[in-house]
């Protein structure tokens, strides 16, 4: 089965106050739980997170009616795709330099 690796904060968990106090304080992003359920029918869905408390994520998912067993990791795994709110699709180094590198020092 193909794997989709999906970021937790900002993609599944709304994360409106960003890190805030380290808790999982927000509701799901609109449509996130239904999308996870549908994607889980055709893919192995893996949640990627920097959070250490995986049990808290599982409890939060269950609270919002996603009770399917799901892998949660902080390791980049081989996947068909990575879904992340801060990701940038690599095309070539020229484009990356245009996005991030300024030839004028500030």
N, C-alpha and C positions, 0 to 999 in steps of 0.2 A: 504494500500500500504506500502511495506517495505521502510525503510529509509536508505539512505547512507549519512553519514556525512563526508564532504570533506574539508580539510584544504585549505585555500586560498593561503597564501604566501609559495612558494616553491613547490606547487602542481598544482595550477591553474595559478597563477601569477609567472613568472619565478624567480623574487626576486634575481637577480644575485649580487646585491650590498647589500643584506640583508636589515636591517632597513633603512640605508642611511639617508634620511631626512623625513621619514614618508609618503612620497607620494607613489602612485602606479605608478611607473616609467617604468616598464618593460613590455614586451610583454607576451602573454600566453606561458606556457610550450608547447612544441610540442605535438599536438594532444589533448590538454586539452579541447578546445571548442567543437570539434566534439564528444569527449568522454562524456562531460556533456550532450550534446543533445541526444545522444544515451541512456545513463543511465537514463535520465529524462523520457524516454518512458516507462521504467519498474519499476522505483523507484521514490520515493520522494527524490530529492537531496537537501541537506541542506549544505550551506557553513558555516564552522566554522572559526572564525577569532578572533584575539585579537584586531583588528582595531575597532575604535569607529565610523568611518565615513562610514556607510553602503551605503549611497547615492553614495559615490565615487566608491565603489565596483560595484554597479549597473550600473553606468555610464561607467565604464571600461568594464564590461561585454557586454554592448550594443555596445560600440565602436568596440569590436571584434566579433560582430554578434551573440551574445547570448542575445536575447531580451525576453526570457521566464521569467515570474515572478518566483522568487526563494527565499526561505527563507534564511536569513543571520543572524547568531547568534554568540554570544560569550559564550553560555551555552552548556555544554555537554548534549546532548539529547539522549533519547533511540534510538538506531539505530542498523541495521543489521550489519554494519561495519563502522569503522572509517578509513579514508584514509588520512595519514599524513606523511610528509617527515621525521619527527623526531620520529615517533612512534616505539615502541618496543613491539613485541608480548609477552605477559606474558605466560609462560609455567609453571614455578615453581620458588620458591624463591632461590633455589641453583643456577640456571642459572642466575638470576638477580644479585646475589652477585658476581658471577664469572665475570660478565660484568662490574660492578661498584665499587666493594669493593676491596681495596688493603689491605692485612694484614700487609704490611710494610709501616710505616709512613715515609713521605718524609720531 
